[in-house]
Amino acid sequence: MVRRDGEDKIRLDRPLEEICMKYTPGAWKEQTEHRPLNPAEVAQVAFAADCRLSRAIGIVENSKKEWQSLSDGQRLAWMGLGPTKDPIRAELFRAITGALEKYTK
């Protein structure tokens, strides 16, 4: 939802494109059913949480990593095992993947 030319409009989420449509109350339905997450999405959530935890416990080199910068092999390893060195990070990984398991296809 954006405001353009003094009107409320719906902006499509497309990079480098500004596509807006007029908003009419009642014309759009809120999405109430969500599609299942795939395992890669769950891994990305766990990876982001691991980066924040790493920063909090002082492992600065891990806190600066980005999911997109990992190789395919590193991503697959992360999806399967998560972090293996620090017990607190491994526990967080198991907690997140366990909590999202029922929402995963």
Secondary structure per residue as TSV (DSSP state, phi and psi in degrees):
chain	resnum	aa	ss	phi	psi
A	1	M	-	360.0	127.3
A	2	V	E	-135.9	167.3
A	3	R	E	-115.9	117.7
A	4	R	E	-130.1	133.7
A	5	D	T	52.9	34.7
A	6	G	T	78.2	7.7
A	7	E	E	-122.1	150.1
A	8	D	E	-77.3	132.4
A	9	K	E	-137.6	159.3
A	10	I	E	-97.1	123.9
A	11	R	E	-103.6	125.9
A	12	L	-	-70.5	141.8
A	13	D	-	-84.7	79.7
A	14	R	-	-129.7	122.5
A	15	P	T	-60.5	140.5
A	16	L	T	63.3	13.4
A	17	E	-	-129.9	138.0
A	18	E	-	-110.2	88.6
A	19	I	-	-112.4	113.1
A	20	C	E	-122.1	142.3
A	21	M	E	-125.2	148.9
A	22	K	E	-61.1	137.6
A	23	Y	-	-94.3	125.6
A	24	T	-	-120.1	119.0
A	25	P	T	-54.0	134.6
A	26	G	T	88.9	-14.1
A	27	A	S	-80.1	-20.5
A	28	W	S	-114.5	138.0
A	29	K	-	-104.6	137.5
A	30	E	-	-68.8	138.0
A	31	Q	-	-73.7	117.8
A	32	T	-	-106.7	-21.2
A	33	E	S	-106.5	134.5
A	34	H	-	-110.9	144.5
A	35	R	-	-73.4	153.0
A	36	P	-	-64.7	149.0
A	37	L	B	-78.6	148.7
A	38	N	-	-94.0	162.0
A	39	P	H	-57.0	-32.8
A	40	A	H	-66.5	-36.8
A	41	E	H	-67.0	-40.4
A	42	V	H	-63.2	-42.4
A	43	A	H	-62.1	-38.0
A	44	Q	H	-65.4	-39.2
A	45	V	H	-62.7	-46.9
A	46	A	H	-63.7	-37.9
A	47	F	H	-64.8	-43.9
A	48	A	H	-62.1	-42.0
A	49	A	H	-65.2	-38.8
A	50	D	H	-63.6	-39.1
A	51	C	H	-61.4	-43.5
A	52	R	H	-67.4	-40.8
A	53	L	H	-65.0	-41.9
A	54	S	H	-57.4	-42.3
A	55	R	H	-63.0	-43.0
A	56	A	H	-65.2	-33.3
A	57	I	T	-97.8	7.3
A	58	G	T	90.2	14.7
A	59	I	-	-95.5	80.7
A	60	V	H	-64.1	-39.1
A	61	E	H	-62.1	-33.8
A	62	N	H	-73.8	-32.2
A	63	S	H	-70.5	-17.2
A	64	K	T	-96.9	-4.8
A	65	K	-	-72.3	150.4
A	66	E	-	-123.0	144.4
A	67	W	G	-55.2	-42.6
A	68	Q	G	-66.2	-24.0
A	69	S	G	-84.6	-8.9
A	70	L	S	-76.7	148.6
A	71	S	-	-73.6	166.2
A	72	D	H	-59.1	-41.0
A	73	G	H	-63.1	-40.3
A	74	Q	H	-65.5	-39.8
A	75	R	H	-64.7	-43.9
A	76	L	H	-63.3	-40.5
A	77	A	H	-63.4	-42.2
A	78	W	H	-63.2	-42.8
A	79	M	H	-61.7	-34.9
A	80	G	H	-83.2	-43.1
A	81	L	H	-116.1	-26.9
A	82	G	-	71.7	-161.4
A	83	P	-	-71.5	141.3
A	84	T	-	-115.3	-11.5
A	85	K	S	-89.1	-43.7
A	86	D	-	-105.2	123.6
A	87	P	H	-58.3	-36.9
A	88	I	H	-66.7	-38.1
A	89	R	H	-69.6	-39.8
A	90	A	H	-63.8	-39.2
A	91	E	H	-64.9	-41.0
A	92	L	H	-62.5	-43.9
A	93	F	H	-57.9	-47.9
A	94	R	H	-63.9	-38.3
A	95	A	H	-65.4	-44.2
A	96	I	H	-68.4	-49.5
A	97	T	H	-64.7	-35.0
A	98	G	H	-66.6	-42.8
A	99	A	H	-66.5	-33.9
A	100	L	H	-91.6	-2.9
A	101	E	G	-57.9	-39.9
A	102	K	G	-72.7	-12.5
A	103	Y	G	-102.5	7.7
A	104	T	B	-106.2	140.9
A	105	K	-	-88.8	360.0
